[in-house]
Amino acid sequence: MDKTQHVVPHNGNWAVKGEHNAKVTKTFSRKSDATDFGRKIARNQESELVIHNRNGQISHKDSHGNDPFPPKG
């Protein structure tokens, strides 16, 4: 099952959180560490990684899934 991972600000730190999960998977003091951890999970699950800014807006997305080529649409 596709499980998008999000890197989000969390209580002054950074956290990796699975989409629709109530709790964070893990917290980090540095955004880069959270991004690396989230990317490993997304690669393992062949899902998406969504990286947010400090204000919560999406800054970057990475796809680690089985994207169709050519894309639909």
C-alpha positions as CSV (number, residue, x, y, z in Angstrom):
1,M,0.0,0.0,0.0
2,D,1.3,3.5,-0.9
3,K,2.2,5.4,2.3
4,T,3.4,9.0,1.6
5,Q,6.0,10.2,4.1
6,H,6.0,13.8,5.2
7,V,8.9,15.8,6.7
8,V,7.2,18.4,8.9
9,P,8.1,21.0,11.6
10,H,7.3,19.5,15.1
11,N,7.7,21.3,18.4
12,G,10.7,23.3,17.3
13,N,12.3,20.2,15.6
14,W,11.6,18.2,12.5
15,A,9.6,15.0,12.2
16,V,8.9,12.3,9.8
17,K,5.2,11.3,9.7
18,G,3.3,8.9,7.6
19,E,0.3,10.4,5.8
20,H,-2.9,10.1,7.9
21,N,-1.0,8.9,11.0
22,A,-1.8,10.5,14.3
23,K,1.7,10.2,15.6
24,V,5.1,11.0,14.2
25,T,7.4,8.2,13.2
26,K,10.6,9.9,14.5
27,T,11.8,13.4,15.4
28,F,15.1,15.1,14.5
29,S,16.9,18.4,15.4
30,R,18.0,18.9,11.8
31,K,15.7,19.0,8.7
32,S,18.4,17.2,6.7
33,D,18.4,14.2,9.1
34,A,14.6,14.0,9.0
35,T,14.7,14.2,5.1
36,D,17.3,11.4,4.9
37,F,15.3,9.2,7.2
38,G,12.0,9.9,5.4
39,R,13.6,9.2,2.0
40,K,14.8,5.8,3.2
41,I,11.3,4.9,4.3
42,A,9.8,6.2,1.0
43,R,12.3,4.2,-1.0
44,N,11.6,1.1,1.0
45,Q,7.8,1.5,0.6
46,E,8.1,2.8,-3.0
47,S,6.0,5.8,-2.0
48,E,6.2,9.6,-2.0
49,L,8.3,11.9,0.2
50,V,6.8,15.4,0.8
51,I,9.1,17.9,2.4
52,H,7.6,21.0,4.2
53,N,9.0,24.4,5.1
54,R,9.1,25.7,8.7
55,N,5.7,27.4,8.0
56,G,4.2,24.0,6.9
57,Q,4.0,24.7,3.2
58,I,5.2,22.0,0.8
59,S,8.7,22.9,-0.5
60,H,9.6,19.7,-2.4
61,K,8.3,16.3,-3.4
62,D,10.2,13.2,-4.3
63,S,8.6,10.1,-5.9
64,H,10.1,6.7,-5.0
65,G,7.2,4.6,-6.4
66,N,6.4,2.8,-9.6
67,D,5.6,5.9,-11.7
68,P,4.0,5.1,-15.1
69,F,6.0,6.1,-18.2
70,P,4.8,7.9,-20.1
71,P,2.6,9.5,-17.4
72,K,-1.1,9.2,-17.7
73,G,-3.0,12.3,-18.8
